[in-house]
Amino acid sequence: MSDKKETKLSLEPCDGILFEGPFNRSVNKKLVIGNPSKTQRMAFKMKTTTPKLFFVRPNIGVLKPGEKVNVDIFMQPILQEPVQKRHKFLILAAEATGEMSDMQEFWKQQKPEDIWETKIRCELVLSKEDQFRQAGGSARSSVDNKEGEDHFDAQEVSEPVAKLLKQVSMLEDERLALKEEVDTLRDQTIGPDPGQQVMQRGRQGRSAFFYVAAFLFTILAAFVGAFYGKNYL
């Protein structure tokens, strides 16, 4: 039913979302959903092919004419192999009428011919760490979604957990930046100047601190993801 009628929602990005590794931590991306109509309210709903891997906030809502909403998409840490590289989100839209007090009931009452839908692809880009971890594995080290096009309601994560996952992602990005800085220093020719050696040890110490902190936050995020997966999926 995609593109069977005029576009009801705008998406940014519209051509797909890239999730960059490493994937032993939560990765956060944004999807902007907009209502291009100048007169009609639009209801939206998000579905995904892999509900145990992705959480979103919000996953359902109503947009006024010309309004946009930022949707946070959280990819949970991947703690086991193989890594499925391609996933999809299905975004539904329907004209919002009435009070719209019960969104779930609203969508249950919608007829298929009244629902506009479009798909957006998500692709996982393996980092050097992910590639190294999978080196020597079989051809199953990374797979694509070939199990059909079944879509399930995207699970909405609570605000406190969303903030925690964002902090994990930011901390991991800082850790990777510091790690790259340390690796660059190691590759350079370090002279006998004691001052340079002290500076290098100081940077390595800060990097080690962020390694430990990122590890603890990642473990906490993994437990949170597991809890939600067990109780709400």
C-alpha positions as CSV (number, residue, x, y, z in Angstrom):
1,M,0.0,0.0,0.0
2,S,3.0,2.2,0.0
3,D,2.7,5.3,-2.2
4,K,-0.8,4.2,-3.3
5,K,-1.9,7.8,-2.7
6,E,-0.4,11.2,-2.0
7,T,2.3,11.4,0.6
8,K,0.8,11.8,4.0
9,L,4.0,12.2,6.1
10,S,7.5,13.5,5.4
11,L,10.5,11.7,6.8
12,E,14.0,13.0,7.5
13,P,16.1,11.1,6.6
14,C,13.9,9.6,3.9
15,D,16.4,7.2,2.2
16,G,17.4,5.1,5.2
17,I,19.1,5.2,8.6
18,L,22.7,4.1,9.2
19,F,23.7,2.7,12.6
20,E,27.5,2.7,13.0
21,G,29.2,0.2,15.3
22,P,30.5,-0.9,17.6
23,F,27.3,-2.5,18.6
24,N,28.2,-3.7,22.1
25,R,26.5,-0.5,23.3
26,S,23.2,1.3,22.6
27,V,23.2,3.4,19.5
28,N,20.8,6.4,19.2
29,K,19.5,7.9,15.9
30,K,16.8,10.4,15.1
31,L,13.9,10.2,12.6
32,V,11.9,13.4,12.0
33,I,8.3,12.8,11.0
34,G,6.3,15.7,9.6
35,N,2.8,16.4,8.6
36,P,2.9,18.3,5.3
37,S,-0.8,19.0,5.2
38,K,-1.9,22.6,5.8
39,T,-5.4,21.7,7.1
40,Q,-5.6,18.0,8.2
41,R,-4.3,16.4,11.4
42,M,-2.5,13.1,10.8
43,A,-2.0,10.2,13.2
44,F,1.1,8.1,12.9
45,K,2.3,4.8,14.2
46,M,5.7,3.0,13.9
47,K,6.3,-0.7,13.3
48,T,9.5,-2.7,12.9
49,T,10.7,-6.0,11.6
50,T,12.9,-6.5,14.8
51,P,11.0,-5.2,17.9
52,K,13.5,-6.8,20.3
53,L,16.4,-4.8,18.8
54,F,14.8,-1.3,18.5
55,F,13.0,0.9,21.0
56,V,11.5,4.2,19.9
57,R,10.2,7.3,21.6
58,P,7.5,8.2,20.7
59,N,6.1,5.3,18.7
60,I,2.6,6.7,18.1
61,G,1.0,10.1,18.0
62,V,-0.9,12.9,16.3
63,L,0.6,15.7,14.3
64,K,-1.1,19.1,13.7
65,P,-1.0,20.6,10.2
66,G,2.7,21.5,9.5
67,E,3.9,20.0,12.7
68,K,7.0,17.8,13.1
69,V,8.1,15.4,15.8
70,N,11.6,14.1,16.6
71,V,11.6,10.3,17.1
72,D,14.5,8.8,19.0
73,I,15.4,5.3,17.8
74,F,17.5,3.3,20.2
75,M,19.3,0.2,19.0
76,Q,20.0,-2.2,21.9
77,P,23.5,-3.7,22.4
78,I,24.1,-6.8,20.4
79,L,25.6,-9.3,22.8
80,Q,25.6,-12.3,20.5
81,E,26.3,-13.3,16.9
82,P,25.5,-13.3,14.1
83,V,24.8,-9.6,13.3
84,Q,21.7,-9.0,11.1
85,K,22.8,-6.1,9.0
86,R,19.5,-4.9,7.5
87,H,16.2,-4.0,9.2
88,K,13.1,-2.0,8.4
89,F,10.6,0.4,10.0
90,L,7.1,0.7,8.7
91,I,5.5,4.1,9.3
92,L,1.7,4.3,9.1
93,A,-0.5,7.4,8.7
94,A,-4.2,8.1,8.8
95,E,-6.4,11.1,9.0
96,A,-7.0,12.0,12.6
97,T,-10.6,12.7,13.4
98,G,-12.5,13.1,16.7
99,E,-11.0,13.4,20.1
100,M,-8.2,10.8,19.6
101,S,-8.2,9.9,23.3
102,D,-7.4,6.3,22.7
103,M,-4.7,5.9,20.0
104,Q,-4.6,2.1,20.1
105,E,-8.4,1.9,19.6
106,F,-8.2,4.4,16.8
107,W,-5.8,2.3,14.9
108,K,-7.8,-0.9,15.5
109,Q,-10.8,0.8,13.8
110,Q,-8.9,2.0,10.7
111,K,-9.6,0.2,7.4
112,P,-6.6,-0.9,5.4
113,E,-7.7,1.2,2.5
114,D,-7.7,4.3,4.7
115,I,-4.1,3.8,5.9
116,W,-1.1,5.3,4.1
117,E,2.2,3.6,4.8
118,T,5.9,3.8,3.8
119,K,9.0,1.9,4.7
120,I,12.4,3.1,5.8
121,R,15.5,0.9,5.8
122,C,18.0,0.6,8.6
123,E,21.5,-0.7,7.9
124,L,24.1,-1.7,10.5
125,V,27.7,-0.6,9.5
126,L,30.2,-2.7,11.3
127,S,33.1,-0.9,13.0
128,K,36.7,-2.1,13.0
129,E,36.1,-3.6,16.4
130,D,33.1,-5.5,15.2
131,Q,35.0,-6.8,12.2
132,F,37.9,-7.9,14.3
133,R,35.6,-9.6,16.7
134,Q,33.9,-11.5,13.9
135,A,37.2,-12.3,12.0
136,G,37.7,-16.0,11.5
137,G,33.9,-16.7,11.8
138,S,31.8,-18.5,9.2
139,A,29.7,-17.0,6.5
140,R,27.0,-16.6,9.2
141,S,29.0,-13.9,10.9
142,S,26.6,-11.3,9.4
143,V,23.2,-11.9,7.9
144,D,20.4,-10.0,6.3
145,N,16.7,-10.1,7.0
146,K,15.4,-12.8,4.8
147,E,12.6,-14.0,7.0
148,G,9.9,-12.1,5.2
149,E,8.2,-8.7,5.8
150,D,6.4,-9.2,9.1
151,H,6.2,-5.9,11.0
152,F,5.4,-5.5,14.7
153,D,4.6,-2.5,16.9
154,A,7.7,-0.6,17.8
155,Q,8.1,-0.6,21.5
156,E,8.2,2.8,23.2
157,V,10.9,3.3,25.9
158,S,10.3,5.3,29.0
159,E,11.8,8.8,29.4
160,P,14.3,7.9,32.2
161,V,15.6,4.9,30.2
162,A,15.8,7.0,27.0
163,K,18.0,9.5,28.9
164,L,20.2,6.7,30.2
165,L,20.6,5.2,26.7
166,K,21.6,8.6,25.3
167,Q,24.2,9.0,28.0
168,V,25.6,5.6,27.2
169,S,25.9,6.5,23.5
170,M,27.6,9.8,24.2
171,L,30.0,8.3,26.6
172,E,30.9,5.6,24.2
173,D,31.5,8.1,21.4
174,E,33.9,10.0,23.7
175,R,35.7,6.8,24.6
176,L,36.2,6.0,21.0
177,A,37.6,9.5,20.3
178,L,40.0,9.1,23.2
179,K,41.0,5.7,22.0
180,E,41.8,7.0,18.5
181,E,43.9,9.8,20.0
182,V,45.9,7.3,22.1
183,D,46.4,5.0,19.1
184,T,47.7,7.9,17.1
185,L,50.2,8.8,19.8
186,R,51.4,5.2,19.9
187,D,52.0,5.2,16.2
188,Q,54.1,8.4,16.4
189,T,57.8,8.4,17.2
190,I,58.0,9.4,20.9
191,G,61.3,11.0,21.8
192,P,63.1,10.6,25.1
193,D,61.6,13.9,26.5
194,P,60.2,12.9,29.9
195,G,57.5,15.6,29.5
196,Q,56.1,13.8,26.5
197,Q,56.0,10.5,28.2
198,V,54.2,12.0,31.2
199,M,51.6,13.6,28.9
200,Q,51.1,10.3,27.1
201,R,50.6,8.4,30.4
202,G,48.1,11.0,31.5
203,R,46.0,10.6,28.3
204,Q,46.2,6.9,28.6
205,G,44.9,7.2,32.2
206,R,41.9,9.3,31.2
207,S,41.2,6.9,28.4
208,A,41.2,3.9,30.8
209,F,38.8,5.8,33.0
210,F,36.3,6.3,30.2
211,Y,36.8,2.6,29.1
212,V,35.6,1.5,32.6
213,A,32.8,4.0,32.8
214,A,31.5,3.1,29.3
215,F,31.7,-0.6,30.1
216,L,29.6,-0.1,33.3
217,F,27.0,2.0,31.5
218,T,26.8,-0.5,28.6
219,I,26.2,-3.4,31.0
220,L,23.5,-1.4,32.7
221,A,21.9,-0.6,29.4
222,A,22.0,-4.2,28.4
223,F,20.1,-5.2,31.6
224,V,17.5,-2.5,30.9
225,G,17.1,-3.7,27.3
226,A,16.8,-7.3,28.5
227,F,14.2,-6.3,31.1
228,Y,12.1,-4.5,28.6
229,G,12.4,-7.3,26.1
230,K,11.3,-9.8,28.7
231,N,8.4,-7.9,30.1
232,Y,7.0,-5.9,27.2
233,L,7.9,-7.6,24.0
